[in-house]
Amino acid sequence: MEDYTLNDHNKEEYPPSHTAEHLLNQTMIRLFGCERSYNAHVERKKSKMSFHLDHKPTRQEERAIEQRMNELIDDDLPVTFEFVTRDSVPEGITLDRLPDDASETIRLVRIGDYDVCPCIGKHVRSTAQIGRFEMLGTNWDEHERSFRVRFKIV
């Protein structure tokens, strides 16, 4: 395998939580038709991610998020990496969140057939290594149409 020089990275992620971040992003996209989180603070003890949604999720929808996350973890999906150049990024993958000085070579992180996105962080090898996803609470900001999910990995 070739060595690629990628971007410097200023964070030391906790791999189970960081991998869960990818799963939660895709789960929210699929359940609510939204974009990936616009604000995420992902840590070992507890994490929070915010999404712009068209409505405040019901309690039933909140339970569906937690249930889906734990199903994906239990599915033991493989987490793999693929290196591509900017001009060969697969359709549907956007690079708009990369820093301006991002390298020509991009690392894509795939979680089974469920999610793929550019990322240089640390991840588990398969979703079963995440643990259990526990939703700690949510907040809805009507003015911003923003839904924040607080969670931990146990």
Secondary structure by P-SEA (a helix, b strand, c coil): cccccccccccccaaaaaaaaaaaaaaaaaacccccccccccccccbbbbbbccccccaaaaaaaaaaaaaaaaabbbbbbbbbccccccccccccccccccccbbbbbbccccbbbbbccccccccccccbbbbccccccccccbbbbbbbcc
